[in-house]
Amino acid sequence: MNIYLYHYRFASVAGGQEHRRAALASRRHVSRQILRSCLSHHAQVAPDAWGFQRGEYGKPALLSHQQRQYRLQFNLSHSRDWLVLAIADDADANVFLGVDVEQPKARRNLSGIAQHYFSEAENAQLGGLAEADFPRVFYPLWVLKESYVKATGRGLAQSLQGFGFQLPQTGVPITTAWQTVLGTGMAKNVAWYHAYRPFADGYLGLTLGLGHGAGHRMGFTADDIQLIPIATPPSGQ
C-alpha cells in the first residue's frame, strides 16, 4: 500500500463578502475536480465517472462497487489557502484513512482549545512551554487528532478528550521529516498508525487504520508516503 498526498494552494481570497462567497464556491468546484482527476491517476476511470457516497457521519467515500473494484481510499482536508488530498491504493473497505492540514491562525486561543479538546496527557505535554514553543507542540497534536477522527469517519461524534498522542520527548519538533507517534484510547479491533510533519507554515497529520481482514498487517513508513504538488488544477470536468 502507498499513500499519495496531493496538495494545491489556492490564490488568497480578499475583497467583500460577495466576492469571498464566490471565491469559496469556486474552490469547492476546483477541489472536486482535483479529487476526480487524482483518483483517475490510480485507475483507468474517466474523472467524471467516479461516484461518491457519505458515511453515517458524513465522511465522503467512493461508491461501494467502485471501492471494491479499484481498491482506493481517499480523504480531503482544507486550511486557509491549502487543499490536501490523501489517496491510498490497494486499500479495501477495512482500511481507514484520514488526513488533516492546519495553517496557524492569528489571535487563536490555543490554550483554551487544548483545555477543551485535548486529553490530560496531551495538556501535560503543553504545560510549562514558552509562548513561542506552544504552537509547535499544539499543532502536531491537533492535526493528529483531526486525522484520526476523520479516519474513523465519526468526526466530532466522538470525544476528542477520550484519546491522545505522545510526541517525541524533545517536545518541540524541528525536523521536516515524517514523525510516527503512538496513540492511546483508539477504537479497538483496528491497528492504528499515525504520523505528522511540518508543511508550509503549519503541519500535516496522517492516520491509517487497518481493520480485521484488511489484507495488510503493517502500517506505513516515510517511504510509503509521497507528497505530490499540483501546479495547475484540472479543468473542463
PyMOL commands that set and color helices and strands:
alter all, ss='L'
color gray80, all
select helices_A, chain A and resi 17-40+47-49+64-70+110-117+120-126+134-152+155-157+160-162+222-224
alter helices_A, ss='H'
color red, helices_A
select strands_A, chain A and resi 3-9+52-54+60-62+73-79+82-88+95-102+164-166+179-184+190-199+202-211+225-229
alter strands_A, ss='S'
color yellow, strands_A
deselect
rebuild
show_as cartoon
